[in-house]
Amino acid sequence: MSRSPVSKDELERIALQEIRSFPGTERVVSIEVEFEPDYRLGTTDWKLHVVAQEGCDLARVQYAAKTTSDRLKRRYDIRLN
């Protein structure tokens, strides 16, 4: 199955929406995608950085971020242009 190309901004928006769908993650305020292209392989490796307000359940946020990252990596690749 091929992955759909998305911009960094689109991926951040999608990730924020998916992470906030998990119970206990309402205090997540933003997502940043850090990526590094591998031009030899024609792929892009990326990871999510999550910013949440004080008082959130960190274990829940970490679980949501990991699960969301795994799902999105199967579906999307970052467009480099």
N, C-alpha and C positions, 0 to 999 in steps of 0.2 A: 504494500500500500504506500503510495507516495504522499509526502507531506505537502501541505499547502503553504505557499510563501506569504508571510505577513511582515509588516513593518515592526520595528521595535516598539513604537507607540501603541500599535494595535495589540501586540502581544502583552504589553503591560496592562492595557485596559481589560483584555480577556482574562488574564491571570487574576487581576483584582476582583473582577466579578465572580469568578469561580471560587476563589479563596473565601470571599465573603458569604458564599452560599453554605459554608460549613457552620454548624452551630458553635457558638463561642468565639467567633472570629469577627464580630461586629466592630471591634476597635481597630481593625487593620485600616490604615489610612492611605497607604500608597505602596506601590510595587515598582521596583526598578529592575530592569533586565540588563545583566552584564553579559556581553558576548565577545567571542573572539573567532573570527573567520579562519578556516583552514583552507587556503586557496589550493593546496595540493590535492585535497580530497573533494573540494567543492562543497564543503559543509560548514556549518556554523555551530560551535558549541556555546551554550548559554546556560545561565543560572539566574534564579530569582532572588532578589533581596527584598525583604518584607519590612515595612515600617508600621508599627502599631502604637497606639496610645498606652500610657501607663495603666496598669491594672488589668491587662489582658491575660488570658491563660496561654502562656508561652508554649506549653506542650501541645495544646490544641492548634495554635498558629503554626508551629513547626510541622505537625502532621498534615495540616491543610496545604502548606507550601510544598512539602515533599510530594504528596499525592497529586496536586495540581501540576507541578513541574513534570512529573512522570507522564501524566496524561497529555499535556501540551507538547512535550517533546515527541510524542508519537504522532501528533497531528500537524504540527507547524514547524517551519524553518524560517529563520529571519532573512528577509530580503535585504541584500547589501546595498542597493541603490536607492 
